[in-house]
Amino acid sequence: MKICLLDNTTFQYSYIDKQSSILRGAETIFINLYEQLKSLGHEVVVFNNCSENINNDISNWYNFHKVESFDIDFDVAISNGDARLFNNIKSKKKFLISYSVQPLEKFIRKRQFLAYIKHRPSILVIGKYHQSVRSKITSLFGINILKLAVDDKFINTKLTNKINNNLAIFTSRVDRNLDLLLHIWNNKIQPKNIALKLLATPPIYNNSNTNIIERSLSTQSNLINDLLKSRIFLVPGHKAELFCLAAEEARELCLPIVTLGIGSLSERVKHEQTGFIAKNEDEFAFYTLKLFSDNILWNNMRDNLFRIRGSKNWRNSVSNLLEIIKN
């Protein structure tokens, strides 16, 4: 198939930036789709805001200002979150990946609605929770779940036994309820065990607790190393968290997860098997302390995680996407 991938971020990136800290989940997904579709033999053409030195026929990756010079009828076009990008290409089928709830008011305010009605794309959401909260009006032409995966680097990383058994980690965005996690940590976890440490995404404001440490945001390799040395992944969740790639990355590296299950976080954890879904802050603290102190429980969960390791990969995700496209 001839497949066109469309994205138009305000910053420059391309497939060579896959491990860069500048990328968010949406851009990482975009690169993985490109790589996997290409590996399966499809003719994949990408238009995005890449630099001129990336703009070439070898990779079929072009800067968006080149799109008007391409007179190609694509079989499929997939836009990364912006229906207006379909205005620039011709395609038999169109799919719009959504990364937000997008109520009708916001859809109109973001100037998406007219392009959506004109091009009639099917919506690709990123989870069951996301599908449940997506506006029916902005899903008129079909809706399916794009089954996301982590990068192969997480799957292929060798696990280590060099773990700091007093270290928990949070790698999601600061605005995804890090303040709530810090409140629980400072008031309900740390007082019960002063040796425990929390490694968390910066910036951490008004932090006087020396056992709460800011992570260094750099490469994907450094992120993996931070996860490998941690014992538990802590993430309350957030109503705007429609998938939480950070939790999926932690799961792939066999870290038991403790969450309040807010937003999509209940989809990332099998309660009492791969982690705990707490009903309140007290339970969150209780489960966290239990995983720190109970080695049998922790090892059982780690074994459960190891058994399902590698099951959510991009080859399976893209195979599922191709089935959606064919229907």
C-alpha positions as CSV (number, residue, x, y, z in Angstrom):
1,M,0.0,0.0,0.0
2,K,1.0,3.6,-0.5
3,I,0.7,5.2,2.9
4,C,1.1,8.9,3.8
5,L,1.9,10.0,7.4
6,L,1.2,13.6,8.2
7,D,2.3,15.7,11.2
8,N,3.0,19.4,11.7
9,T,4.6,20.1,15.0
10,T,6.0,23.6,15.9
11,F,9.4,22.0,16.5
12,Q,11.6,20.1,14.1
13,Y,12.1,16.3,14.4
14,S,12.4,13.2,12.3
15,Y,13.1,9.5,12.6
16,I,16.7,10.2,13.6
17,D,15.4,11.9,16.8
18,K,13.7,8.7,18.1
19,Q,15.6,8.7,21.4
20,S,15.6,12.4,21.9
21,S,14.0,13.9,25.0
22,I,12.4,16.6,22.8
23,L,9.8,14.0,21.6
24,R,6.5,13.5,23.3
25,G,4.4,10.4,23.0
26,A,2.6,11.5,19.8
27,E,5.9,12.0,17.9
28,T,7.3,8.7,19.2
29,I,4.2,6.9,17.9
30,F,4.6,8.6,14.5
31,I,8.2,7.4,14.1
32,N,7.3,3.8,15.2
33,L,4.4,3.7,12.7
34,Y,6.8,4.9,9.9
35,E,9.5,2.3,10.8
36,Q,7.1,-0.6,11.2
37,L,5.0,0.0,8.1
38,K,8.1,0.5,6.1
39,S,9.6,-2.8,7.4
40,L,6.5,-4.6,6.3
41,G,7.1,-3.5,2.7
42,H,4.6,-0.7,2.4
43,E,5.5,2.5,0.5
44,V,5.5,5.1,3.3
45,V,5.8,8.8,2.6
46,V,6.1,11.2,5.6
47,F,5.4,15.0,5.6
48,N,6.3,16.8,8.8
49,N,8.3,19.7,10.1
50,C,11.7,18.1,9.6
51,S,15.0,19.8,8.8
52,E,16.2,20.3,5.2
53,N,19.0,17.7,5.7
54,I,16.4,15.0,6.4
55,N,14.3,16.1,3.4
56,N,15.2,13.4,0.9
57,D,13.9,10.6,-1.4
58,I,16.0,7.9,0.4
59,S,13.8,7.9,3.5
60,N,10.7,9.3,1.9
61,W,10.6,11.8,4.7
62,Y,9.9,15.4,3.7
63,N,9.4,18.8,5.1
64,F,5.7,19.9,4.9
65,H,6.4,22.7,2.5
66,K,7.1,20.0,-0.1
67,V,3.7,18.4,0.1
68,E,2.2,20.5,-2.7
69,S,4.8,19.3,-5.2
70,F,3.7,15.6,-4.7
71,D,0.9,14.5,-7.0
72,I,0.3,11.0,-5.6
73,D,-2.9,9.2,-4.9
74,F,-2.3,7.4,-1.6
75,D,-4.2,4.3,-0.5
76,V,-4.2,5.5,3.1
77,A,-3.4,8.8,4.9
78,I,-2.9,9.0,8.6
79,S,-2.7,12.4,10.3
80,N,-1.2,12.9,13.7
81,G,-3.9,14.8,15.5
82,D,-4.8,17.4,12.9
83,A,-7.6,16.9,10.3
84,R,-6.6,20.0,8.4
85,L,-3.5,18.2,7.1
86,F,-5.7,16.1,4.8
87,N,-6.3,19.3,2.7
88,N,-2.8,18.8,1.2
89,I,-3.1,15.2,-0.1
90,K,-5.3,12.8,-2.0
91,S,-6.1,9.5,-0.4
92,K,-8.8,6.8,-0.6
93,K,-8.9,6.2,3.1
94,K,-8.1,8.7,5.9
95,F,-7.5,8.2,9.6
96,L,-7.0,10.8,12.3
97,I,-5.1,9.8,15.4
98,S,-6.6,11.6,18.4
99,Y,-4.6,12.4,21.6
100,S,-7.3,14.3,23.4
101,V,-11.0,14.0,24.4
102,Q,-11.8,17.0,22.1
103,P,-15.3,18.0,23.0
104,L,-17.1,19.7,20.1
105,E,-16.4,23.2,21.4
106,K,-12.7,22.6,21.4
107,F,-12.8,20.8,18.1
108,I,-14.3,23.9,16.5
109,R,-12.0,26.3,18.4
110,K,-9.0,24.4,17.2
111,R,-10.3,24.8,13.6
112,Q,-10.7,21.0,13.1
113,F,-14.4,20.6,12.5
114,L,-14.7,21.8,8.9
115,A,-11.7,19.7,7.7
116,Y,-13.2,16.8,9.7
117,I,-16.6,17.1,7.9
118,K,-14.9,17.5,4.5
119,H,-12.5,14.6,4.7
120,R,-14.6,12.2,6.9
121,P,-11.6,10.4,8.5
122,S,-12.1,7.5,10.9
123,I,-10.8,8.3,14.4
124,L,-8.0,6.3,16.0
125,V,-8.1,6.6,19.8
126,I,-5.4,5.2,22.1
127,G,-7.4,3.2,24.6
128,K,-10.7,2.1,26.0
129,Y,-10.9,5.0,28.4
130,H,-10.2,7.4,25.6
131,Q,-12.9,5.8,23.4
132,S,-15.4,6.1,26.3
133,V,-14.8,9.9,26.7
134,R,-14.4,10.9,23.0
135,S,-17.3,13.0,21.7
136,K,-19.8,11.1,19.6
137,I,-20.1,14.0,17.2
138,T,-16.3,14.0,16.6
139,S,-16.4,10.3,15.9
140,L,-19.1,10.3,13.3
141,F,-17.2,8.4,10.6
142,G,-15.9,5.6,12.6
143,I,-13.7,5.0,15.7
144,N,-11.2,2.3,16.5
145,I,-8.4,1.8,19.1
146,L,-4.8,2.1,17.9
147,K,-3.1,-0.4,20.2
148,L,0.1,1.4,21.2
149,A,3.4,-0.2,22.2
150,V,6.7,0.8,23.6
151,D,9.9,1.2,21.5
152,D,11.8,-2.0,20.8
153,K,14.6,-0.6,22.9
154,F,12.6,-1.2,26.0
155,I,11.7,-4.7,24.9
156,N,15.2,-5.6,24.0
157,T,16.8,-4.2,27.2
158,K,18.4,-6.8,29.4
159,L,16.9,-6.6,33.0
160,T,19.3,-6.2,35.9
161,N,19.4,-7.2,39.5
162,K,21.2,-4.0,40.4
163,I,18.1,-2.4,41.9
164,N,17.9,0.2,44.6
165,N,15.3,-1.4,46.8
166,N,14.5,1.9,48.4
167,L,13.9,3.8,45.2
168,A,10.5,4.6,43.5
169,I,10.2,6.4,40.3
170,F,7.7,8.7,38.4
171,T,8.5,9.5,34.8
172,S,5.2,10.9,33.5
173,R,4.7,14.6,32.9
174,V,4.7,17.0,35.9
175,D,1.2,18.1,35.2
176,R,-0.1,14.5,35.4
177,N,-0.7,14.8,39.2
178,L,2.9,14.8,40.3
179,D,1.8,17.3,43.0
180,L,-0.7,14.7,44.3
181,L,2.0,12.0,44.4
182,L,4.3,14.3,46.3
183,H,1.5,15.0,48.8
184,I,1.0,11.3,49.4
185,W,4.8,10.7,49.6
186,N,5.5,13.4,52.1
187,N,2.5,12.8,54.3
188,K,1.8,9.0,54.1
189,I,4.8,7.2,52.7
190,Q,8.0,8.9,53.8
191,P,7.1,9.3,57.5
192,K,6.7,5.5,57.7
193,N,10.2,4.8,56.2
194,I,12.7,7.7,56.1
195,A,15.1,5.6,53.9
196,L,12.8,5.6,50.9
197,K,13.6,7.8,47.9
198,L,11.5,9.1,45.0
199,L,13.1,9.9,41.6
200,A,10.7,12.2,39.7
201,T,10.3,14.3,36.6
202,P,11.4,17.9,37.0
203,P,10.7,20.6,37.8
204,I,9.7,19.9,41.4
205,Y,8.6,23.1,43.1
206,N,9.0,24.0,46.8
207,N,10.7,20.7,47.5
208,S,12.4,20.6,50.9
209,N,12.6,16.8,51.0
210,T,16.1,15.6,50.1
211,N,14.7,12.1,49.5
212,I,12.8,13.5,46.5
213,I,15.3,13.7,43.6
214,E,14.8,15.4,40.2
215,R,15.5,13.1,37.3
216,S,17.7,14.3,34.5
217,L,15.8,14.6,31.2
218,S,18.1,13.6,28.4
219,T,18.1,10.4,26.3
220,Q,15.9,7.4,26.1
221,S,18.9,5.4,27.3
222,N,19.1,7.4,30.5
223,L,15.4,7.0,31.1
224,I,15.8,3.2,30.8
225,N,18.7,3.2,33.2
226,D,16.6,5.2,35.7
227,L,13.8,2.7,35.4
228,L,16.1,-0.3,35.7
229,K,17.5,0.8,39.0
230,S,14.1,1.5,40.5
231,R,11.9,-0.9,42.5
232,I,8.5,0.5,42.0
233,F,6.7,2.9,39.5
234,L,4.3,5.3,41.2
235,V,1.8,7.2,39.1
236,P,-1.6,8.4,40.5
237,G,-3.0,9.0,37.0
238,H,-4.8,12.0,35.6
239,K,-8.1,12.5,33.8
240,A,-6.2,13.8,30.7
241,E,-4.0,10.7,30.7
242,L,-5.5,8.8,27.8
243,F,-2.8,6.1,27.6
244,C,0.3,6.9,29.8
245,L,3.3,5.6,27.7
246,A,5.4,6.2,30.8
247,A,3.6,3.5,32.7
248,E,3.7,1.1,29.7
249,E,7.5,1.6,29.6
250,A,7.8,0.8,33.3
251,R,5.6,-2.3,32.8
252,E,7.9,-3.5,30.0
253,L,10.9,-3.2,32.3
254,C,9.0,-5.2,34.9
255,L,8.4,-2.5,37.6
256,P,5.3,-3.1,39.6
257,I,3.0,-0.1,39.4
258,V,1.0,1.6,42.1
259,T,-1.8,3.9,40.8
260,L,-5.1,5.5,41.7
261,G,-6.3,4.4,38.3
262,I,-7.3,7.9,37.2
263,G,-7.9,8.3,33.5
264,S,-6.4,5.4,31.6
265,L,-4.1,4.1,34.4
266,S,-6.5,1.3,35.2
267,E,-5.7,-0.1,31.7
268,R,-2.0,-0.2,32.4
269,V,-2.3,-2.4,35.6
270,K,-3.8,-5.8,36.4
271,H,-4.7,-5.3,40.1
272,E,-2.7,-7.6,42.4
273,Q,-0.9,-9.2,39.5
274,T,1.3,-6.5,37.9
275,G,0.7,-3.8,40.5
276,F,-2.1,-2.2,42.5
277,I,-5.0,0.1,41.7
278,A,-5.7,2.0,44.9
279,K,-9.1,3.4,45.8
280,N,-7.7,6.3,47.8
281,E,-4.5,8.0,49.0
282,D,-4.3,5.8,52.1
283,E,-4.5,2.6,50.0
284,F,-1.9,4.1,47.6
285,A,0.5,4.6,50.5
286,F,-0.2,1.2,51.9
287,Y,0.4,-0.7,48.6
288,T,3.6,1.3,48.0
289,L,5.0,0.5,51.5
290,K,4.0,-3.1,51.0
291,L,5.9,-3.4,47.8
292,F,8.9,-1.9,49.4
293,S,8.9,-4.2,52.4
294,D,7.5,-7.5,51.0
295,N,10.1,-9.2,48.8
296,I,7.9,-12.2,48.1
297,L,5.1,-10.0,46.8
298,W,7.4,-7.9,44.8
299,N,9.1,-10.9,43.2
300,N,5.8,-12.5,42.3
301,M,4.7,-9.3,40.6
302,R,8.0,-9.0,38.8
303,D,7.6,-12.6,37.6
304,N,4.1,-11.9,36.3
305,L,5.5,-8.9,34.4
306,F,8.3,-10.9,33.0
307,R,5.9,-13.5,31.6
308,I,4.0,-10.9,29.5
309,R,7.2,-8.9,28.5
310,G,7.4,-8.2,24.8
311,S,3.7,-8.9,24.1
312,K,2.9,-5.3,23.3
313,N,5.2,-4.5,20.4
314,W,4.9,-2.3,17.4
315,R,4.7,-5.3,15.0
316,N,1.6,-6.5,16.7
317,S,0.2,-2.9,16.9
318,V,0.7,-2.2,13.2
319,S,-0.8,-5.6,12.3
320,N,-3.9,-4.6,14.2
321,L,-3.9,-1.2,12.5
322,L,-3.7,-2.8,9.0
323,E,-6.7,-4.9,9.9
324,I,-8.6,-1.7,10.8
325,I,-7.5,-0.1,7.5
326,K,-8.7,-3.2,5.4
327,N,-12.2,-3.2,7.0
